[in-house]
Amino acid sequence: MSKKINLAWAAGFFDGEGCTTSRPHKYNSKRGGKREYKLIKVSIGQCDPEVLKKFQSAVKGGTIYGPYIKEGTNYPYYQYMAVGKTALGILNQLWPYLGT
């Protein structure tokens, strides 16, 4: 499939299943300087790791964690995640295809 088709699929999947968050992040440099900025994160939780691998391949980045077992269930759960510049790069790729 073409890159555009893969990204359009990934955007639709992310639109329905994904999450974008930001939180304050403090950074202390070795030179003593301190600064605070927002750290952005994109994530998707899913029981099927194959669909997360397809998303990861389409956007060319991020990490898949798991399997985890949710309390009260017997099935594995996986988490796709990208943070910082990687997350911004992924969102920039998906932006033209995301819904309103």
C-alpha positions in Angstrom: 0.0 0.0 0.0 1.1 3.6 -0.5 2.4 5.7 2.4 -0.7 8.0 2.1 -3.1 5.1 2.4 -1.2 3.7 5.4 -1.2 7.1 7.1 -4.9 7.6 6.4 -5.6 4.2 8.0 -3.4 5.1 11.0 -5.1 8.4 11.4 -8.6 6.7 11.4 -7.4 4.1 13.9 -5.8 6.8 16.1 -9.0 8.9 15.8 -11.0 6.1 17.3 -8.6 4.4 19.7 -5.8 6.9 20.4 -5.1 9.4 23.1 -2.9 12.6 23.1 -1.9 14.0 26.4 0.6 16.6 27.8 2.0 17.2 31.2 4.6 19.5 32.8 8.1 18.1 32.7 11.0 19.5 34.7 14.5 19.4 33.4 17.6 20.0 35.4 20.7 20.5 33.3 24.2 19.5 34.3 25.1 23.2 34.4 22.6 23.9 37.1 19.9 25.4 34.9 16.3 24.4 35.4 13.4 24.6 33.0 9.9 23.3 32.7 8.1 22.4 29.5 5.1 20.4 28.3 5.9 16.8 27.4 3.5 15.5 24.8 2.5 11.8 24.6 0.4 9.8 22.1 -0.8 6.3 23.2 -3.2 3.6 22.1 -4.4 0.7 24.2 -5.3 -2.5 22.4 -5.8 -6.3 23.0 -4.4 -7.1 19.5 -0.7 -6.4 19.2 -0.8 -6.9 15.4 -2.9 -3.8 14.8 -0.5 -1.8 17.0 2.4 -3.1 15.0 0.6 -2.0 11.8 0.2 1.5 13.3 3.8 1.6 14.4 4.9 0.6 10.9 2.7 3.3 9.3 4.0 6.1 11.4 7.6 4.8 11.6 8.0 5.2 15.4 6.9 4.6 18.9 7.1 1.6 21.2 4.7 -1.2 22.0 4.6 -2.3 25.6 3.0 -5.4 27.1 1.4 -7.8 27.4 -0.3 -6.8 30.6 -3.2 -8.5 32.2 -6.0 -6.3 33.4 -7.6 -7.0 36.8 -10.6 -9.2 36.3 -9.8 -10.3 32.8 -7.9 -13.2 31.2 -6.8 -11.5 28.0 -3.5 -9.6 27.4 -3.5 -5.9 26.9 -0.8 -3.9 24.9 0.1 -0.2 24.9 1.6 1.8 22.0 3.4 4.9 23.1 5.5 7.8 21.7 6.6 10.8 23.6 8.3 14.2 22.9 9.7 14.9 19.5 8.6 11.4 18.3 5.0 12.1 19.3 5.0 15.4 17.6 6.4 13.9 14.4 3.7 11.2 14.5 0.9 13.8 15.0 2.3 15.9 12.1 2.1 12.9 9.8 -1.5 12.1 10.9 -2.8 15.6 11.0 -4.0 15.9 7.4 -6.1 12.7 7.8 -7.6 13.2 11.3 -11.2 14.0 11.7 -12.5 17.3 13.1 
